[in-house]
Amino acid sequence: MRSRLLATLSGLALVAGVLVGGLLVTASPASAHCSGHGTHPDVYSAGGISWANGTNIHRFPHTSACSVVDGQGFPSQGIDVHCAVETGSLWLFARNTSTGVRGWARFDVLRYSHDIIIRDCVDAGTAWFINAFALQGPGYQKT
């Protein structure tokens, strides 16, 4: 009886290991999806951007599971915006000057006091125009 129980437990451990291994293999594309966003030069200083109420500050410019929310920004807190990158949507790299949390915020959850032109984080020759007063909310396009 005891040897049959050990055999069953060993078999379950093997199945669990295969399942976990399979999950790890399936998770690797997401990990690749969230890598390569370490470049964020501070090339913006024109102002006109502020946090909305509870703007999430993500570790990566994605809303997928790999992009942990490291903090939030609020209208009463300062913001230092560095640059932007497009990964399905436009994301701005910013630092909350009140809390020190740095990360990515999606462009459409920030507030703008005027139209913005901001450089791309990766391609210095690319800039993004954010139309702060578009009829459907802020819009953007590559310039």
C-alpha positions in Angstrom: 0.0 0.0 0.0 2.8 2.4 0.9 4.7 1.8 -2.3 1.5 2.3 -4.3 1.0 5.6 -2.6 4.6 6.7 -3.2 4.2 5.7 -6.9 1.0 7.7 -7.2 2.6 10.7 -5.6 5.6 10.4 -7.8 3.4 10.2 -10.9 1.4 13.3 -9.7 4.7 15.2 -9.2 5.8 14.3 -12.7 2.5 15.4 -14.2 2.6 18.7 -12.2 6.2 19.2 -13.4 5.1 18.8 -17.0 2.1 21.1 -16.5 4.3 23.8 -14.9 6.9 23.3 -17.6 4.3 23.7 -20.2 3.0 26.9 -18.6 6.5 28.3 -18.5 7.0 27.5 -22.1 3.7 29.3 -23.0 4.7 32.3 -20.8 7.9 32.9 -22.5 6.3 34.9 -25.5 4.7 37.2 -22.9 8.1 37.7 -21.2 9.6 38.5 -24.6 6.7 40.9 -25.2 7.6 42.8 -22.0 11.3 43.0 -22.5 13.3 45.6 -24.5 11.7 48.7 -23.1 14.6 49.8 -20.9 15.4 52.8 -23.1 13.6 56.0 -22.0 15.8 59.1 -22.5 14.5 62.3 -20.9 13.9 64.3 -24.0 10.6 66.1 -23.1 10.4 69.3 -21.1 7.5 71.3 -22.6 5.0 70.7 -19.8 1.3 70.5 -20.3 0.9 66.9 -19.1 -0.5 65.8 -15.7 -1.7 62.7 -14.0 -5.4 61.9 -14.1 -7.1 60.6 -11.0 -5.4 57.3 -10.2 -3.3 56.9 -13.4 -1.6 53.5 -13.3 2.2 53.5 -13.6 3.2 50.2 -15.3 6.5 48.5 -15.3 6.3 47.9 -19.1 4.3 49.7 -21.8 1.6 47.0 -21.9 -1.6 46.1 -20.1 -0.8 42.4 -20.2 -0.1 40.2 -17.2 3.7 40.9 -17.4 3.3 44.6 -16.8 3.0 45.0 -13.1 1.5 48.3 -11.8 4.1 49.8 -9.6 2.1 52.8 -8.5 -0.4 55.5 -9.4 -0.4 59.2 -10.2 -2.9 61.8 -9.1 -3.6 65.4 -10.3 -2.0 66.9 -7.1 1.3 65.0 -7.8 4.1 66.2 -10.0 5.0 64.5 -13.3 8.3 64.3 -15.2 7.6 62.9 -18.7 10.6 61.5 -20.6 9.5 60.1 -24.0 6.9 57.8 -25.7 6.7 54.5 -27.4 3.9 52.7 -29.3 3.1 49.1 -28.4 -0.5 48.8 -29.7 -1.3 52.1 -28.0 1.0 55.1 -27.2 2.7 54.9 -23.8 4.6 57.7 -22.1 7.5 57.0 -19.7 7.2 59.3 -16.7 8.2 59.7 -13.1 5.9 60.7 -10.3 8.0 63.5 -8.8 6.0 63.2 -5.5 6.5 59.5 -4.9 9.6 58.7 -7.1 7.7 55.9 -8.9 8.9 55.6 -12.5 7.2 53.7 -15.3 4.8 53.8 -18.2 1.3 55.4 -18.5 -1.0 55.0 -21.5 -1.4 58.3 -23.2 -5.2 58.4 -23.0 -5.3 58.2 -19.2 -3.2 61.4 -18.7 -4.4 65.0 -18.8 -3.2 67.6 -21.3 -3.4 71.4 -21.2 -2.3 71.7 -24.8 -1.3 69.7 -27.8 2.0 67.8 -27.3 4.8 66.7 -29.5 7.0 64.1 -27.8 10.0 62.1 -29.0 10.0 58.3 -29.4 12.0 56.5 -26.7 13.7 54.2 -29.2 13.8 56.0 -32.5 15.2 59.5 -32.0 14.0 60.5 -35.5 10.3 59.7 -34.6 8.0 62.0 -32.7 4.4 61.7 -31.6 1.8 64.4 -31.9 -0.9 64.1 -29.2 -4.0 66.1 -30.0 -5.2 67.1 -26.6 -8.6 68.4 -27.8 -9.8 65.7 -30.2 -13.6 65.2 -30.1 -13.3 61.6 -28.9 -10.7 62.4 -26.2 -6.9 62.7 -26.9 -5.7 61.2 -30.1 -2.1 60.7 -31.4 -0.2 60.2 -34.6 3.4 59.7 -35.7 5.0 62.8 -37.1 
